[in-house]
Amino acid sequence: MDLIDQIAERHIERARARGELDDLPGSGKPLPTEDLAMVPEHLRAGYRLLKGAGFIPPEIETLRQIRDTEALIARVEDPQARAEAARRLRLLETRLSEGRGHGLNAVTRMQYQDALNRAFSDREGD
């Protein structure tokens, strides 16, 4: 159990002992599920804390936008609107991939392009 989880558990136990958790709305009902399946387990507690503070991590926001765009594509009938939504979906998927370290970000692309230019200019000099 992480340190954050231990601290949270201590606070919960103290509140329970003082009766602060008695008769809360939704008591006895399951908690709503969080969409943290794509977040590494060791980062989930931190993500929950940030979310509780009103901060949504960029990856989670991008995943939400991807789901919304996929739903839009599924229900839109206009071919032009569908094509625009598909372009947006590709952009969001690329953004998510780059944010996770997959794919090439702009700096890496620029470095790669410079290396290619040097390699080809060296060949032309031969």
KAMOCOR-V584263 format. One record per residue. SS is DSSP state (h for helix, s for strand, l for the rest). Layout:
# KAMOCOR-V584263
((SS) (SS))
This chain:
# KAMOCOR-V584263
((l) (l) (h) (h) (h) (h) (h) (h) (h) (h) (h) (h) (h) (h) (h) (h) (h) (l) (l) (l) (l) (l) (l) (l) (l) (l) (l) (l) (l) (l) (l) (l) (l) (l) (l) (l) (l) (l) (l) (l) (h) (h) (h) (h) (h) (h) (h) (h) (h) (h) (h) (h) (l) (l) (l) (l) (l) (h) (h) (h) (h) (h) (h) (h) (h) (h) (h) (h) (h) (h) (h) (h) (h) (h) (h) (l) (l) (l) (h) (h) (h) (h) (h) (h) (h) (h) (h) (h) (h) (h) (h) (h) (h) (h) (h) (h) (h) (h) (h) (l) (l) (l) (l) (l) (l) (h) (h) (h) (h) (h) (h) (h) (h) (h) (h) (h) (h) (h) (h) (h) (h) (h) (h) (h) (h) (l))
